[in-house]
Amino acid sequence: MEGSMEWKDRIDKWKTKQEKRGNKLNPDDSDDDDDKNDDEYMLLAEARQPLWRKVPIPSSQINPYRIVIVLRLVVLCFFLKFRITTPATDAVPLWLASVVCELWFALSWILDQLPKWAPVTRETYLDRLALRYDREGEACRLAPIDFFVSTVDPLKEPPLITANTVLSILAADYPVDRTSCYVSDDGASMLLFDTLSETAEFARRWVPFCKKFAVEPRAPEFYFSQKMDYLKDKVQPTFVKERRAMKREYEEFKVRVNALVAKAQKKPEEGWVMQDGTPWPGNNTRDHPGMIQVYLGTQGALDVEGHELPRLVYVSREKRPGYDHHKKAGAMNALVRVSAVLTNAPFILNLDCDHYVNNSKAVREAMCFLMDPQLGRKLCYVQFPQRFDGIDSHDRYANRNVVFFDINMKGLDGIQGPVYVGTGCVFNRQALYGYDPPRPEKRPKMTCDCWPSWCCCCCCFGGGKQRRGKKDKSKGGGADSGDEPRRGLLGFYRKRSGKKDKLGGKKGGGLGKKHPRAFELEEIEEGLEGYEELERSSLMSQKSFEKRFGQSPVFIASTLVEDGGLPQGAAADPASLIKEAIHVISCGYEEKTEWGKEIGWIYGSVTEDILTGFKMHCRGWKSVYCTPARAAFKGSAPINLSDRLHQVLRWALGSVEIFMSRHCPLWYAYGGRLKWLERFAYTNTIVYPFTSIPLLAYCTIPAVCLLTGN
């Protein structure tokens, strides 16, 4: 059991304290059964404790910082007053330009400092999580999770790095039946397809090795290359022998992958051909059908020890000329729909292809927040900091970004939560669907039961409000007015799903074939006859669901299952689910829907991560910043100046796009539930590129003064 040794030590210490106080446990009865009962009682009591806590920052650290900020603000006010009240009469234009620049710098500094006023650090308790949801000898109750890995061009993003990311996910310390990995190939590359096939085969040996010896990290390239004593804490005598054999097998795996890369450098004139002789559907990367292939999972191969492996799914969405594919945001939304049809885990963790799982317990760290009874229902995502390998000792390109990840993000965690940074984030699926967070229940108002029977005052005042409230709810104005259609539609789907005929087809995957719709929309309309009026009105809301989510009854039904899992009856025919999954990644599926506008990753900027997190916070969701002692994920940092400049330019362009859009924090969602300090933080995120203009002007003014003599 997770954390059993720690609990045994705690119990022993507790018993020792009780004996010192003269309160010996069971002084007249030393039976083993009583000791077990005491241990069980202590474990149950500890399991009821919170799964996380806020670690207060010592006042000796935070108060001096606040004092310095206040003093600087006072000095800044005096300085600006002096500059404004003492104009340069002989050079008014230059004086005015300099004052405007200084005002901009002051405003930018204030926007940057306000969100840092109350930083927060959080601590998790993995042992309590295990006691509550994953006790030994009992059924595991941890929530399922879907991993998303996105890649575009395998020639620019080495397939070996992507394979290591996938292997680290498959070997994560989480129940295999509750883990699925979806790899999005937006370049429709046969190279990545074949690489994943090799990766799935190597995972049959790598995953049991990692779990048997609890190695870290679980990406083989980085595990075998780390310079440390790999025998530390390894007491099993077979470890050295098995490690040597595993390293040899990994070297052979690298040779096979590198051979695939070398082969991909020379594309045949007639295009790529698969092993069965059929042409590769993705030969034209801009015009190809949707492709899905399931490598591992319930119908896949077992590992070498006969244990089940997590599901591994290859996804390449359909692309046709004339359709806007929205780059990474569109690919992520396609994965959201595919995963909802195939597994529908309540939580989603997205990673870039060059970010591997460095801490095998990272998912459990996130679940300490997401499965917390009080906080979990209010959270849209848990964000982890970005950490990188290969950074030189001087960090000449500022890849560590300590100010942002270790100061700004903790400050935002004390307000409404950190911003989404594009990778290393665990999402609540319901938040991605555009739903609002559950509102706290209001205390019931005073009724006639509180007053004597002869008093009618409350009937005159409170009763009228109560009647009006019922009237409002009947008109759809209540907080739960949208839940009835959702429940009715879900119940209807369950009834209809039992009447479906099984559809034929190849199980386990589908590549580039146009399948007929597995679930026809006409069934919804046919089922209207014979239902009661209330149920009929609920079924009519199907049209509104189609306008919101698209024309897929299976996907719509999955959105109504808040705790995850496929709707009842949907998993009866896996081949039909594959056909429906191909339908939801078609290029025209998002037309006339709210995908990219209110649902999923938001379109409109190359920095879709900022927009997506901003929309969630505007609805009232909260987010959490999780900083475990061992970095959860690690990625590859830019190692040259051109890559770093290209990255900075992309961020700046994305911020300008948001500033010019309707989602600008300066004027968007003032009627929502976005906190003011959180709005200031988002505003600072999208206006910082404009600081280059006053900065350039301010640096030019002294030279102009020297040249003009003013």
N, C-alpha and C positions, 0 to 999 in steps of 0.2 A: 504493500500500500504506500502511496505517495506520502512521504513525510512521516512514516511510522517511527523511524528512529528518533526524530525530533520530538515526537509526542511521548515516546517512552521516557526520554530524558526529562521532559517537563513533568510527567506524572511522578517520576521518582523524586524530583525536587519538591513537588507539592506535598508528597507523603512525608518527606523529611521535615518540612516546615510544620506540618500538623503534629508530628511526633515531638518536636521541640516545644510546641505550645502545650503539650500534654493532652492532645486530642488524637490519640492513636486510632487508626482506622481498624475497626473490628478487633478490639483487644482480646475478646474472649473467643474469637472465631478466626482462625487463620487458614481456612479452606481456600483452595485454589478458585473455587467458584465465586467466592466473595471478592477475591482480588480481581477476577475478570470483570465482575459487575462494576467494581470501582473504576477500572480502566475504561470500560464501556461508557460509564456515566461521564467521565472526564472528556472522553472523545466527543460524545454527543453535545456536551456543554460547549466545547471549543468549536464544534461545527456550526453552532448558532451564532458565533461571533461574526462581525463584518468581514468581508473578503478583502477589504482595502481600508486604508486610512490616509488622511492628510498629515504629512510630516511638517510641522510648523517650522518656518525659517527663524532662527534665533534673532531676537530683537537687536542683538549686538551687531548683526550683519545688515539687516534691512533698514533699521532706523538711520544709521549714518548715510546710507544711500539716499533715503528720502530727504534728509536734511540738506545734503549737497544739491539735490534737484531743486528744492525750494529756494535755496540761496542763489542758485544760478538763474532761476526764474525771476527773482527780485532784481538781480543785477541786470538781466536782460531787459526788464521793463524800464529801469533807469537809463540804460544805454539807448533804447529806442526813443524814449522821451527826449533825451539830449539830441539825438540825430534829427528828429522831426522839428524840434523847436529852434534849431540853429542851422538854417539853410545857408548854402553857399550862393550868395547873390551873384557872383561873377560867373558861375557855372551851374545854373539851375537845372538844366537837363541831366547833367552828369550826377548832380546831387540827388535828383528825383529817382534816377535809375538805381543808384546805390541803395537808397532807402527802400525802394520796392524789393530789391534783392534781399536786403537784410530782413524785411518783414516776412518774405517767403521762407528764409532760413529759420526764422524764429517759429513760424507756424509748423514747418516740417519737424523741427525739434520737439515741439510740444506734442504733436501727433505721435511721435515715436516714443515719448516718455510716458504718456498717460497710461497705456496698457501695461506698463511694467510696474505699476505702483504696488500691486499685491500679488506677487508670484506664489505659485503653489507647487509643492512636490508631493507625489503620491507613492504609497508603498503597498504592495500586494502581498497576500498570504496564500501561496499555492497549496500549502498543506490543508488549510481550511476548505479550499475549493475541492480538493480531493476527498476530504471527509464528507462533504455535503453532496457531491455529485458523482464521485468515482470511487466509492469504497470497495475494498477487496471483498469478493464473494457476493456482491450485489450487482444488479444491472447498471451499466453506465448511463448516467443521465446528462452528460455534457452535451451541449448543443452542437449540431452538425455545422460544418463550415466549408465553403467553397473557395478555393484559391484561384485567382486570376493572374495569369502571366501573359504579358503582351509583347509582341515583337513585330517588326516591320520588314527589315531587310537582313537576312542571315549573313550576307557578305559583309555588312557593316557591324552587325551584332553577332559575334562568333557563336556558332551552334554549340560549341563545347561549353561556353559560359551558360547558355540557356539550359543545356542538359544538366549542369551542376545545380542550377536554381531548381529545376524540377526534382532532381534527386534529393535535395535538401528538404523539399516540401513533402515528398513521399515518405521520408524517414523521420518526419517531425514527431515529437512525443505527444501524440494525440490518437484517439481510437481510430483505427483504419476504416471502420464502417461509418465513421462520421466525417471523413475527409475526402474531398474530391479536388482534383487539379485540372483546370481548363487552360489550355494554351491557345492564345489567339495569334494566328499567322496572317497578318494583313498583307503579306506579300505573296501568298499562295505558293510557297516555295516547296518543291519536292525535297530539297535538301533538308529542311526542318522536319518534314514528314518522316523521312528515313531516319533522321537523327533521333526523333522521339521513339521510333520503333526499336532502335538500338538501346536507347535509354530505358525503355520498359523492360527489356531483357536483362540489362545490367542491374536494374533495381531489384530483381529477384534475389540477388546475392548481397547487394549493398544494404538494403533496408534491414534484414535480420542481423547483419553484422553490427550496424549502428545501435540497434535496440538491445542487442545482447551485451555489448560492452559500454554503452552509454557514451559514445564518443562525441566530441564537439570540436569544430562545427561539422555538420553532416553533409556538406558539399565536398566530395572527395578531392577535387583539385586543391582546395584551400586547407583541407585537413592534412593531406600528405605533404604539403609544402610549408606548413607552419614549423617554426624553429622553437621547439619546446621538448620537454621530457615526456614523451608519449606513454611512458610506463607509470607515470604518477597516478596513484589511486587505482591502478589496474592490478587486481590480486588474482585474477583467474590465470592459471598456468598456460592455457592454450592461446592467450591473447597475442603473444609475439608471433606465433606460428600462423595464426589466422590473419593477423594484420599483414604479414609479409605476403601471404597468398592473395589477399584482397588488393594490395598495392599492385601486384603483378597483373591481376585481372583488370584493374583500372587502366594500366598502361596499354593493355591490349584493346580496351574500349576506346581509348584516345586514338590509337592507330586506326581503328575502324572509322571513327568520326572524321579524323583528318583526311582519310582516303575519300570519304564522301564530299568533303569540302574541295579537295583537289579535283574530283570528278565534276563538281558543279561549276568550275571555272571555264569549262569548255562545253557550252550548250550546243546540242545537235541542231542542225538546220530544221529538221522535221519536228523538233521539240522533244521534251522528255517523255519517256515511256515507263510505265510501272512494271513491276515484276511479272504480272499476269499478261503483259503484252498490250494492254489498253493505254491510250494516250493519257498523259497527266492532265486533268481538267484545268489546272492553273497555269498552263503554258503562257497564256496571255494574262498578265497580272492585273490588267485593268478591265478585263472582260471574261469572267469565269463564273460558274455556278457556286453555290454554297457547298462546303465540304465539312463533314463531321466524321471522326473516327474515334471509337472507344478502344483504348489499348488495354487498360487494366480495370479491375473492379469486380463486380459480382459475377460477370461472365468472362473475366479475363484470367490470366495465368496466376497461379499461386507462387509464393516465394519458394526457395529451396527447402525450407523447413515445413512446407505445407500450409502456411498461414496466408490469410487473405491480404491483398495489397490494396491501397487506396485507389480510387478510380482516377484514370488519366485519360483526358479527352482532348483531341486535336480539333480546332475549330478554325475555319477560314470562311468568313462571310461572303455572300455573293456580291460581285461588283459588275456593273454595266455602265457603258458610256451614257452620259447625260444625268447621272445621279450623283449628288453630293454625298460623300462618304464620311465627312467630318473627322477624318484622321483618327487619333487615339480615342477620342470621346465616342465616336461611332462604334469602334471596335469593342470598347468596354460595354456599351449598351447591348451590343449583340451577345456578348458573353452573359450579361444579366438575364436575357431572355432564354438563351440556351440552357443555362444552369437551372432556371426556374422550371423548365419543362422536364429536365432529366433528374435533378436531385432536389432543388428548391431548399437549400440550407438557409436558415434564418440569418446567417452572417456571411459576409464576403470579405476576403483579404486579397487586396490587389498588390502585385509586385511588378516592377520592371524586370525585363529578362536578365539584367545584369545585377540584380539584387537577390542574394541568396539568404536562406534562413541561417543566421549565425547562432541563434539561441533556440534550441529545439522546444523549449517551453514557452516560446513567445505567444502562441495561441492561448495557452492557459493563462498567461499574464493578462491578455485582453479579456478573457472570460471572467476574470475576477471583477471586472467592471460591468461587462455586458450582461452577466447572469446575476448581478446583485439585485435582490428584490426591490430595493428602493430606487437605486440610480439607473439600473439597466434599461427600464422602459423609457427613460428620457434621453438616452444617448443615441446619436446618429452615427458616431464612429469613434474609434480609439486610434489615435495617431501615435506612431513611434518615431523617434528621431532618426535622421539619416546618418549613417556612419559609413566610412569608405576605407578600402584597402589601397595600398600603393601610394599613399601621400608621403612626400618627402618631409624630412624633419623640420624644414622651415615653412612648409605649407605655402609655397610662393603663390599659388592660385586661390588661396582662401577656401579650400574645399571643405574644411571642417566647419566653417561658418558657426563658430561658437556663440557669437552674440545672438544669432537668430534661434538656433536649436536649443541652447542652454539657458537663455535669458528671456528672449521675446516670447517663445512658446510657453514657457512656464508662467509668464505674466498673463498671457491669454487664458491659460488654464484656470486662473483665478477669477475670470470674468464669465464667459460663456463657453470657452473652450478654444483649443488651438485651431489654426487653419489647416485645411487639407493640403498636403504638399505633393500629392501625385503618386506616392508609393509608400509601402509599409503602413497601410491603414486598414483596419478592420471595420467594415460597414454593417450597420443594421439594414437589412434588405427593405424593411417597411419604410425607412427614411428615404431610400433611393426611389421608392415608388411615389414619392411626393405626398405621403400622408403626413398629417400633423401629429405631434407627440401627444400622448394622453394627458389631458388636463387634470389637475388635482380635483378631487370631488369636494364640492362645497358642503359645508355643514347644513343640515336641514333647518329651515326657518321655523319660528315659533308657530304652533298651531293651537287649535282649541283645546287640545288635551292638556295644555299647560295652565289653563284658566278654569275658573268655576263654570258650571254648566249654564248659569244664567248670564254669563258675560258674552256679549256678541261683538266686542270691539275687534277681536282678531278675525272674526268672520268678515267684518266690514273691510278690514285693511289687508291682513295677510291672505285671506281666502281669495280676494280678488286677484292678487298677484299670482296666487297658485293657479287659479283658473286661466289667467292670461299666459302663464308659463306653459300650461298644457296645450293651450291653443297655438302658441308659437311652435311648440314641438310638432304638433299635428301638421303645421304648414311647412315643416322642414327646417325650422330655425333652431331647433335644439342641437346640443352638442353631439348627440348620438343619432341625429337624423340620417346620417349617411351609413350607419351600421346596418339598418334593417335591409336595404337593398343588397348589401354585401352578403348578409347571412342568407337571404332568400335565394340569391343567385348561386351561392355555394351549395345550398341544399338541392336546388334544381339540378346542378351539374352532377351531384352524387346520384340522384335518381336516374338521370339519363345515362350515366356512364355504365350502369349495370345492364343496359339494353343494347350496348354496342356489339356489333359483330367484329370478331378479330380480323385484322387486316394482314394479309400476307406480306412477306418481305424478308430481306436478309437481316438477321439480328446482329447487334453489336456495332453497327456503323453504317454510314452511307457516304459515298464519294461522288459528288458531281452529277447526281441523277435527279431529274425532276419527278418527285413522287406526288401522287394525288394527296389531297388534304386528308389527314387522318381523322379529323373531327370536323364535320361540316357545320356551318353556322345556321343552316336551315333547321337543324334539330332544335335550336333554341325557340324559333318561331313556331314550329309544329307543337312544341310542348305547351304553348299558351292555352290551348283548349282544355277545359276540364279542371282548371285550377280556380281557387277562390279569388275574390277580388283583390285582397291584400297581397296574395302571392303573385297574382298577375301583374300588379303594379311593380312588384319587386323584379319580376322577370323583364319588364319593359326597360328597366335600367340597364339591360344588356347593351343597348345602343350607346348609352353614355360611357359604358366601360370600353366598348370598341373604339369610340372616339378618343378615349384616353390612352388605352394600352395597345390598341391594334386588334385585328380580327383573328384572334386565336383563343378559342374557348378554354383550351388547356392552360394556356398562360394566364388568362384572366382568372380562372379558378384557383391557380396557384397563388395569385396575389392575395387571395382572401384567407389563406392559411397563415396566420400570423406567427405561429411557432415553427414554421417550416415543415418540410415533408410534402410529398405529392398528394394531391386530392384523392379521395377514396375512389378506387377503380381505375385511376389513370395509369398505374404501374402494371396493369394486367398484361399489356402487350408492349414489350420494349421496342419492337420494330415500329409500331405506330408512333411511339414517342420520338424516335429518331426522325421519322418523316415530319412530325410537327416541329421538331427542333430545326430542321432545314427550312421549314416555312418561315419561322420567326427570324431567320437571319437573311431572308431575301432582301434585295436592295430596295424594293418598294414598300416594305412592311411599315416603315415609320411615316409614310405619307398620311397627312391629315390626322396625325395623332399628336400627343403631347411629349413624345420622346425628344429629349434634348432641349425642351422648353421648360417643362415642369417636372419631368421624370428622368431618372438616371443621371448620367454625366451630362452637364449642360453645354450646349453648343454656343458658339459666338466668339470664342477666343482660343488661341493656341495654348493658353494656360487655363485649360478646362478645370484644373483642380481648384483654383481659387473660386471660380464661378459655382462649382458644385457644392463646396463647403459653405459658401455665402448663402445660397438658396436654402440650405438646410437650417442654418442659424436664423434666417429670417422667419422661418416657420415656427421657431421656438425650440428647436432641438438643441441639446448640449453636446459637447464633445469633451474628450479626456486625453491628456498627454501622459503616456506611459513610458517611463524611463527605467527599465530593469538594469540591474548591476552589469549583467553581460548584454552587450548590444544585441537587440533582437534581429536586425537585418544589417547586412553590409553590401555595399555596391562598389562599382568601379568608377573612380573619379576621373575627370579630364586630366590628362597628363601632359598636355601642351597648350600653348597660349591660344592657338586658333580655335581649339575645341571649347576652351573656357569662354572666349569672347563670343563664340556662336551661342553658347548656353545663356550668357548674360543678355545678349541681344534678343533671344527668344523670350525670356522673361519680361524684358522691357516692352516688347511689342505686344505681348499678351496683356500687360497692365494697361497700355494705351487703348487696346481694343475694348477692354471692359469699361474704361473711362468714357469712351465714345458710345457705349451701348446703353440700353434702357436699364441694365443691371448695375449701373454705377452706384456705389454706396452713398454718394452725395445726395441722391434724390430717390432711391429705390426703397420700397417697403417701409415707409414711415408708419403705416398702420399695423405693421407686423409686431413680432416679439423679439426683435434684435436689440440687444442692450447697447446703450450709447457708447460705452468704451469699446465694445466689439466693433461698432460702426467706425469709430475713429481708427481702429487698427486696420480694418479693410480699406478705409480711405487712404491711409498711409501706404498701403500695399499698391494701390493703383495710381497714386500721384507721384511716387518717387522718381519715375523717369523724367518728369518735367523739371526736376531740380537741376538737371544738366543745363538748362537754358539760363536761369539766373546765375548759376555758378560760372558759366562761360562769360557772361556779361560782367559779373563782378570782378573776375580776373582780368578782364580787358580794360576796365575803367582806369586803373593806374597808368597803363601805357598810353591811353588817350590823353590823360591829364599831362603827362610828360611831353607828349608831342604837340599839344595845343597850348601849353603854358598856363592852363587854368587850374 
